[in-house]
Amino acid sequence: MKTLAIASERKQAQNPHNLFVAGVFAFDLLMTPAVLGLKIGMIGLLIPLVCSGGLLAYIYTRSCKETSWFVDMHWRLTWKRSRLLLLGYSISAFLVLVAWLLSTISGDPHMASIVWTALTRVALMPTLIFVLFTSVLEASSIAQAANGEVPDKLAVKYPPPAGLIP
């Protein structure tokens, strides 16, 4: 839905999308491989997860705040996409748990190490897929915000004020 948002609101509406994309690239696409490359261990993967979790908590908190309808809709849209990323984290956490269980039941310590290493790398794939998917969605939302647009589903759920519709 196209709105009559003023230029300053359009700029502010881009902020949640820019923040999300920057956080995803910094924490998930740069920090996670660095932790794996430094061989800190699986506990080291908690560092990017905690950083990303803090960012998502901020996005949630800000999405509950009410300022301008147009800006608020873009914060809510970013929170909706953040929940997709949380789903990716959950799937990966489940797969890491399965990897841990399979490696602990192995009688041979070398085989347990191989199983653990192989399956944990596979377990990170759902998060990577969701990171890339949500990044593309958020990048397109930056353009939506710049054009003064809000997705129709969001506008139906949270109707805009009368003076904002062309």
C-alpha positions as CSV (number, residue, x, y, z in Angstrom):
1,M,0.0,0.0,0.0
2,K,1.4,3.4,-1.0
3,T,1.2,6.1,1.7
4,L,1.8,9.8,1.9
5,A,4.7,9.4,4.4
6,I,7.0,12.4,4.5
7,A,10.7,12.2,3.6
8,S,11.9,12.1,7.3
9,E,9.5,9.2,8.1
10,R,10.7,7.3,5.0
11,K,14.2,7.7,6.2
12,Q,13.3,6.5,9.7
13,A,11.4,3.6,8.3
14,Q,14.5,2.3,6.6
15,N,16.4,2.1,9.9
16,P,15.0,-1.2,11.2
17,H,15.7,-2.9,7.9
18,N,19.3,-1.5,7.8
19,L,19.8,-2.5,11.4
20,F,18.6,-6.0,10.8
21,V,20.7,-6.5,7.7
22,A,23.8,-5.0,9.3
23,G,23.4,-7.2,12.4
24,V,22.8,-10.4,10.3
25,F,25.9,-9.8,8.3
26,A,28.1,-8.9,11.3
27,F,26.9,-11.6,13.6
28,D,25.8,-14.5,11.4
29,L,27.9,-14.2,8.3
30,L,31.2,-12.7,9.7
31,M,31.4,-13.6,13.3
32,T,30.1,-17.3,13.1
33,P,32.7,-18.4,10.5
34,A,35.4,-16.5,12.4
35,V,34.5,-18.5,15.6
36,L,34.6,-21.7,13.6
37,G,37.9,-20.8,12.0
38,L,39.5,-19.9,15.3
39,K,38.4,-23.3,16.6
40,I,37.0,-21.9,19.8
41,G,34.5,-24.7,19.9
42,M,30.8,-24.9,19.9
43,I,30.6,-22.8,23.1
44,G,32.1,-20.0,20.9
45,L,29.0,-20.1,18.7
46,L,27.1,-18.6,21.7
47,I,28.9,-15.3,21.1
48,P,27.3,-14.5,17.8
49,L,24.1,-16.0,19.0
50,V,24.0,-13.8,22.1
51,C,24.9,-10.7,20.0
52,S,22.2,-11.5,17.4
53,G,19.7,-12.3,20.2
54,G,20.4,-8.9,21.8
55,L,19.7,-7.2,18.4
56,L,16.5,-9.2,17.9
57,A,15.4,-8.2,21.5
58,Y,16.0,-4.6,20.6
59,I,14.0,-4.9,17.4
60,Y,11.1,-6.6,19.3
61,T,11.2,-3.8,22.0
62,R,11.2,-1.1,19.4
63,S,8.4,-2.8,17.4
64,C,6.1,-2.5,20.4
65,K,6.7,1.2,20.7
66,E,4.3,3.6,19.0
67,T,5.5,6.7,17.2
68,S,4.5,7.4,13.6
69,W,2.3,4.8,12.0
70,F,4.4,4.4,8.9
71,V,7.7,4.0,10.9
72,D,6.0,1.6,13.3
73,M,4.8,-0.6,10.5
74,H,8.4,-1.1,9.3
75,W,9.6,-1.9,12.8
76,R,6.8,-4.5,13.0
77,L,7.7,-5.9,9.5
78,T,11.3,-6.2,10.7
79,W,10.2,-8.1,13.8
80,K,8.1,-10.4,11.7
81,R,11.2,-11.2,9.7
82,S,13.2,-11.6,12.9
83,R,10.9,-14.3,14.0
84,L,11.8,-16.2,10.8
85,L,15.5,-15.9,11.8
86,L,14.6,-17.2,15.3
87,L,13.0,-20.2,13.6
88,G,16.3,-20.9,11.7
89,Y,18.1,-20.7,15.0
90,S,15.7,-23.1,16.6
91,I,16.1,-25.7,13.8
92,S,19.8,-25.4,14.0
93,A,19.8,-25.8,17.8
94,F,17.7,-28.9,17.5
95,L,20.1,-30.4,14.9
96,V,23.1,-29.6,17.2
97,L,21.3,-31.5,20.0
98,V,20.8,-34.4,17.6
99,A,24.5,-34.3,16.7
100,W,25.5,-34.2,20.3
101,L,23.3,-37.2,21.1
102,L,24.6,-39.2,18.2
103,S,28.2,-38.4,19.0
104,T,27.7,-39.4,22.7
105,I,26.3,-42.8,21.8
106,S,29.3,-43.6,19.6
107,G,31.6,-46.2,21.2
108,D,34.7,-45.0,19.2
109,P,36.0,-41.5,20.3
110,H,37.4,-40.8,16.8
111,M,34.1,-41.6,15.2
112,A,32.3,-39.5,17.8
113,S,34.5,-36.6,16.8
114,I,33.8,-37.1,13.1
115,V,30.1,-37.4,13.7
116,W,30.1,-34.3,15.9
117,T,32.1,-32.2,13.4
118,A,30.1,-33.3,10.3
119,L,26.7,-32.9,11.9
120,T,27.3,-29.6,13.5
121,R,28.4,-28.1,10.2
122,V,25.2,-29.4,8.6
123,A,23.2,-28.1,11.6
124,L,24.3,-24.6,10.9
125,M,22.8,-24.7,7.4
126,P,19.2,-23.9,8.4
127,T,20.4,-20.7,10.1
128,L,22.5,-19.8,7.1
129,I,19.5,-20.3,4.8
130,F,17.2,-18.2,7.0
131,V,19.9,-15.5,7.3
132,L,20.1,-15.2,3.5
133,F,16.4,-15.4,3.0
134,T,15.6,-12.7,5.6
135,S,18.4,-10.5,4.3
136,V,16.9,-10.5,0.9
137,L,13.4,-9.7,2.3
138,E,14.8,-6.9,4.4
139,A,16.8,-5.4,1.5
140,S,13.6,-5.2,-0.5
141,S,11.8,-3.6,2.5
142,I,14.4,-0.8,2.5
143,A,13.2,0.1,-1.0
144,Q,9.6,-0.2,0.2
145,A,10.3,2.2,3.0
146,A,12.0,4.6,0.6
147,N,9.0,4.6,-1.7
148,G,6.5,5.1,1.2
149,E,5.0,1.7,0.9
150,V,3.7,-0.7,3.5
151,P,2.8,-4.4,2.8
152,D,-0.9,-4.8,2.3
153,K,-1.2,-7.5,5.0
154,L,0.3,-5.2,7.6
155,A,-1.9,-2.3,6.5
156,V,-5.0,-4.5,6.9
157,K,-4.0,-5.7,10.3
158,Y,-3.0,-2.2,11.5
159,P,-5.1,0.3,9.5
160,P,-3.4,3.6,8.7
161,P,-4.7,6.9,9.9
162,A,-7.1,8.6,7.4
163,G,-4.7,11.3,6.3
164,L,-1.9,8.9,5.3
165,I,-3.7,7.2,2.4
166,P,-3.5,8.8,-1.1
